[in-house]
Amino acid sequence: MFVNAQHTISTIGLSRLLEFANGTFALAYDAQQITEDDLNKALLATPETDIQTTLLNWFNTASTNVNNTIMGYVAKLELTQAEVDASPLLGIAADLMRYELCNNDADEGLMTRRKNAMLELGKIESGTIQIKAPSPMASGPIQTKPLASNFDWQRY
């Protein structure tokens, strides 16, 4: 809902994703380099090789983690996909994906992005940042009572 492969590739960048993937899987595949073609087929088409399937699983696991994290903050808002697309949630998801996919989670830049994204989610949850117009209050007939006054109008 919040993460899609095309947005992640265009936001993070294919070269950065390749760095993350090669850093994560270089030892598992005997230093075989993952290519742009592998990444594109894994995320945007149908995986054909073991490496591409592994890349897809890696991306899907990170995507599930990010979607679940964001949903924990915005579940009560009951957002449609159009509302998500028009909100800052896609950018927040990209920052969280950057952290989930990285092979060096001690990187200060990535930690700062993640921290800021989590702070933004907290503001969205509390209503400081509104991403959905509040629903109108129920309306009905207004009942009025005569004013209670101790003033003696007859003697005036």
Secondary structure, DSSP 8 states (H G I E B T S, - for coil): ----HHHHHHHH-HHHHHHHHHHHHTTTTTT----HHHHHHHHHS---SHHHHHHHHHHHHHHHHHHHHHHHHHGGG---HHHHHTSTHHHHHHHHHHHHH-S-TT-HHHHHHHHHHHHHHHHHHHTSS-SS--------------------TTT-
